[in-house]
Amino acid sequence: MLASVAPAKADIGAYVLINAKSGAIIDQKNATRKWYPASLTKMMTAYVTFKAIREGRATLNSTVVQSKNSLSEPPSKMGFKVGTKFTVDTALKIIIIKSANDVAVALGEAIAGSEGAFLAMMNAEAKRLGMTNTHFTNPHGLPDNRMVTTARDMAILAMALRRDFPESRDYYKHPGIRFGKKTLRSANREFLLRVPGANGIKTGYICNSGYNVASSVTRGGKTLIAVILGAGSGLERTAFARQLFDQGFRKRGGQNVTSLRGTSGNPPANGYCRRNRSPGAKAYMARYDMETEKKGGFLFFKANQKNNAKVDEAGFTLANGKPDWAKILDRTLGPRRIAYRPIQVSLGNPTGAPKAGGTAVAVAAPDIPAEDVPLPTANPLRRAQIEMRQKLQKTAEASVAGGIPQTAAARPGAATDPAPAAPGSIFRQGLDFTVPVPAPSPRKQ
């Protein structure tokens, strides 16, 4: 059947598309507007680490230790027990592919001696690279409204990563990791597996930023980089990136990204993700359907957007009337060209500790022991939800146990489970890889 829908909004806060070698801008919107980087922050965490390796202050086999401070970070995380040792190489793969926040902090502590010292290195590199509107307050990108960047600045960082450390480009191309018997998928996997020539780089998301991504694609010996900030969903940022690249390889660049000056606006107000919601299946297809693009070219496609486009839902709807997301992916990103093969990751064989600090930035690095770095403040909404869930759980357990709250023990596997980890386990109980298992609703018991 045919359904008439309003033209799909771009739902993108800011973006820029550049030539990775020259820095020439091919397309952009609000490229100098301040935005929250989310996990694109880990690009700088990786950059500072690669530089430490280049300068001989660390090696890929240097030791990283899970500290109490690093373990305190909220998910996404690996949840290794305090004292667990692994290599810098393992840490890099985990933060770039899995985007684990606890490992990002542990890596920073290993490279610089403390989280505070590592932040000084990050900001020093941002200044040196000319990232004029960027300020880092943590090494992972979790919410902090003091931490800002722009699409322009992140494009400069992405370009520097490729230019300065070409031997490290393979870190960005993997769609997932396999750690032991568990497989952890990258949020960038569909882009890497479906878009011709895709080879990186990093995704990010917090509510105040929406869905961000820094992507790169190589075709015919030419590489383009796109930075997209503030999409309404993971699929939208990926489909918009694919569309930018497909059009961008047909265009020539203009002014250099480094020539953009000043700032064109402040970051979005708190709660951006609640105002900029996912477009939905019809809107995705109205804007990103590759079959529509092929029929009339991009000019026809753009003209169609201005009017109420007719979207044939029959091609991407299941028999029960729900969207067939597998077909939507095929038609907005293209079919999978590469099989999903996660890279094997282990703790490795760490040897020796990095030489913390560096002469270029050591004087600016505060000497703060890792254990004295202030712990992050919990999201008040998430904290209230957890407290309410715990109260409901205790009430339910009290009714089951004859009115005696079960405070001495917790449900096995829960985040509050005091039982020791299994012998030889490297994971903190209840924090294996990602989010602690939530307590069951008392209504379902």
N, C-alpha and C positions, 0 to 999 in steps of 0.2 A: 504494500500500500504506500501511497505518497502522503507525506505529512509536511505541512508548511511550518517552518520555524523561523524565528527572528534571526537575523544575522548573528553569528557567534562573535563575541567580544574577544579581543586578543588576550585579555586577562594577564598581561605581562607588565610588570612594573617598569622594567628597564632592560635593555639588551644592547649588545654590540657584536658585530661580526668583523673580524680582521684577517688579513693575511699574516700567517704565523711567522713568516720570515722578515717581511718588511714592516709590519705593523700598520699597513694601509687599511683604513676603515672602508668596508664594503657596505655596511648598513648599520644603523644605530637608532635607538630611541632612549632618551633620558640617560645617556651613557655616563653623565657626571652627577646624576642624582644619588644622594647618599642612601644606602640600603644596609640591611643586616646581612652579613655574609653566611651565617649558619656554618655548615661543615665545609664550605669552600675555604674556611680558615685553615683546614688541614693541608691545603696546598702550600701555605707558608710554613707550616710545621715540617712538611717534607723538604721544602727548599732549604731551610736552615740546617736540617739534618744532612742533606746531600752536600752542602757547603762544608760542614764539619768533617765529612768523610774526605772530600777533595783536599782539604787543608791538613789532613793527617791527624786531626783531633779525635777521630773515631774511625771504626771500620764496620763493615756489614756484620761482622761477627762480635762486635763489642756487646757488652752485657747491658740489658735493660731490666730493671727490677720493679715488680708491682709493689708500690708503696701504699701505705694507709691513705695518704692524700689522693693518689690516683684512683684507688678503688672506690673512693667516696663519690666519684662522678656518676650522674644519672645515666641510664641507657641512651643510646646504644652502647653496649660495653661487652667485654669478654668475661669479666668477673673472675679473673685469676685470683687465687689466694695471695694475701700479703706475703712477700718474700719470693714469689715465683720469678725465676730468671728466664729470659729469652733474648734472642739476638736483635740487633738494630734492624736487620733485614726482615725478620718476622714482624717486628713492630711496624715497619713501613708498609708491608703488605696488608696488615690488619687495618691500619688507619686509612689507607687509600681505597681499599676494596670494601672492607666491612664497615669502616668509619667508626671504630670503637673509641669512645671518648676517654675511657680510663687508660687505654694504651697510649693515646696521644699525650696525656699528662706524664705518664711514666717515661715515655721517650724524651720529652722535654727535660725532665729531671735528670735523665742519664746524660744528655748532651751538654747541658748547661750547669748541672749541679743543683738546681732548684727550679721550680716552676716560675718564680719571679725573674730569675736570671734569663730563662729561656724567652719569656715575654719581651724582655729588653732586646734580645737578639732579633726577635720577630719584627719589632717596631723599627729597629735600626735598619734591617734589610728593606722594609717597606719604604723607609725614607730614602735609602740609597737607590732603590729602583725607580723612584719618582712616583710612588703611590701616594699622591698628595692628599687624598681624602680618606685614608685608611688608618684605623687605629685598632690594635688587638688588645684584648684584656684576658684572653685565655687561649690555649692552644688547640681547641676543638670546635668552638663555634656555638656552644650552648648559650641560651638567652642571656644577653647583657646589653642593654640599650646604649651603653657607652662604646660598644664595639661596632664600628661602621666601616663601610667601603663603598665602592661604586663599580658599575660594570666596566668602566674604563680601567680602573685600578686592577681589577681581577684579570682583565685581559692582558695587562702588562705583566702580571705575575705568571699567568699561564704561558705567555710567550717566553719569559725568562726561564721557566722550568725546562721548556723544550730546548732553548738555545744554550743554556749554561750547563745542563746535565743531560745531553743526548743519550748517554749510556744508561740512563734510568727510565727511559720512556716506556719500557715494558711493564713497569709497575701499574700503569693506568689502564691497560688493555684487557685485564682479566674480569670476567663476569661474576666471579664468586671464588670463595676459598673453601677448602676441605680441611677441617681440623679434627684429627682423629676420625670418628665415625660420623661427625656432623658436617653438614654442608651449609654454608652461609652465603646467600646471594647478594651481589652488589645491586644497589638501586639503579645503577646505570646499565644493567645487563641487556635489556631489550634494545637499547641504542647500540651497544657494542655488537650484538648478535644479528641485528637486522639492517642497519644503515651501512651502505657500501663505503668502505674506507674508514669507518669509525675506529678511533684508537685512543679515546680517553675523554675527560680527565677526572672530574669529581662532581658529585651531586651534594646538595645540602637542603635541609628543611628545619625550620622552626616556625611556629605560628606567626610570629611578627614579620617574618621574611617571605612566607610562602615557599614555593618550590624553586630552588636555585639549581643551576648547573653550569659548569664550564666544560665545554666539549671541543674535541678536535677531530677533523676528518682529513684524510689525505687521498687525493685522486689525481692521477696523471702527473705525479711528482710535485704537486702543489698542496700545501696544507693550510687549512683555514681553522680559526679558533672562534667559537661563539661563547659568550657569557650571557646567561639569561637569568634574571632575578624577578621573583614574584609571580610565578605561574600559579594557576589554581589547582594543579594536581601534578603527580609524577608523569602521567601520560601526556598532559598538555605541554610540559616543559620539553619532553622528548620529541613530541610531534612538531612543536614549534621549531626546535633545533633542527630537525630533519628538513623542514621546509626552508629554513634560513640557509642551510648548506646547499640544498638543491638549487635554490635561486642564486646563491652567492657565487657558485662556481661558474655562473654565466655572466658575472659582472666584473668590472674592474674596480680597484680600490681608489680612494681619494686621499684625504689628508691623513697624516699619521696619528695613531691613537694617542701618542705622547703629547701631541700639540693641543689636545683638548685641555682647557683650563677652567678653574673655578668649580662651582657646584651649581646644579640646576634645581635643587630642592632638598628638603629634609626627608628622613626615612618615614615610612608609613606609620600611622598611629597604631598603638597596641591592638592586638586582635585582628590583624590583617587577614589571617586565614579564614576567619568567620565572615568577613565581608566579601572575600574573593574566592568563592566556592568553585568546586569542580564544575565545568560546563555541562557534563552529561553526554550521553552517547550521541544524541542528535546533533548537538552543537559541535562535538568533535568531528563528526562526519561532514557537517556543513563547511567546516573550515579546513580540515586536513585530509580529506579523502583524496588519495593519489589518483584514483580513477577519474575523478572530476578534473583534476589538474591536467591529466594527459589529454582529455577530450578537447579542451579549448585553450590550453596553455594558461599561464599565470595571469595574463590580462583578463581573459574570460573569467577565471576563477575569482579575481579581485572584484570584478564587476558584479559577479553573482553574489558576493558577500554583501554588497550594498543593498541588494533587494532581498525579499523574503525567498531564500533559496528553497527549492523543492528537494527534499531528501528522501530517497527511496529506502525505507527502513527494511524492506524485505531481504536485502542482502546482508544485513548484520543483526537480525533479530532471531532468537530461538523460537521454537514452537510454542513455548509458554508465554511469549511476548516480551521476555527479558532480553537485554542486549547480549549479543554474542561477542564477548570481548576478544576472543581469539581472532575472529574475522576483522574486528575493528583494528586490532594491532596490525594485522596483515595489510589492511587498506590504508592505514595512516603512517605506518613505519616501513611497510614491506615485509615479506616473509622472512623467516629466519634463514640467513645465509650460512651461518656458522653454528655448529653444534655446541650446546652448553657444556663446557668442560672446566669446572672450577680448579684452581691451582692448589696443589697440596702444600699445606703450611704446618710447621711444627715449632716447638720451642727453639729448635736448633741447638747448636753447641756454643753457647756464649763464652768468650775468652777475654778477660780483661775489661777494664772500665774505660769509657771515653775520657779524654782530657777535657774536663769541663771548662767552659769559657773560651774566649778568644781575644786576642789583643785589640781587635777592631772595636769590640763592644764591651769588653770586660769592665771598663771603668763605669759604664752606665748600668751595669747589672747589679741590683741590690743583693746583698749576701743574706738570703733568707733560707734557712733550713727547710727542707720539704715538709717536715711535720708542723712547721709554724705558719705555713701558707693558709690563709683563711679558707675554710671549707665553703663550697658554693651554697648559696641560699636556695632552698627548695622552692619550686614553683608553688605559690600559695594555694592555687586551685587544686593542683595535684595532691598537695599535702592534705587539704581538707577532704578530698575524695578518699584518700587512703585512711585517714582517721575515722571517717564515717563508716567505711567498709569494715575496719577493725572492730568498731563498736557493734555493728550489726552482727559480725561473726561471733563476738563474745556473747551477745544476747542469744543467738541461735544455739551456741554450744551449751549455754546455761540451761536453756529449756530442755535440751536433749539429756543433759547430765543431772537432771533433777534440781536445777536452780543453782548449781555451783559452777561459776565461770572457770573455764580451763585456761588459767593464766600461766600455769607451770609448763605447759607444752604447747606446741603449735603444730599445725597440719604439716605432715612431711612434704618437703619440697617448697614450702612457702618461704617468702623472703624473711620471715621472722623465725624460721625453724632453727632452734639452737643446736640440733644434732650435729656432731662433727662430720666433716666430709669423709667420704669413703677413703680407706687407706690408699695413699698414693695419688689421691685426686688433687689436681692443681686448681680446681675451681672452688670458690666460696659457695657453700651450700645455698641454694635458692637463687644464685646469681650466675648460673651457667649460661654464658654468652649474651643474653639480652635482658628482657624485662622479667622481674620476679613474677612468679605465678600468682595471680590474684586469688584472694579467698573466694570460695563459692558463695553465690547469693543465698541467704537463708530461705528465700522463697522456693528455691529449687531442691532443698534438702528433704 
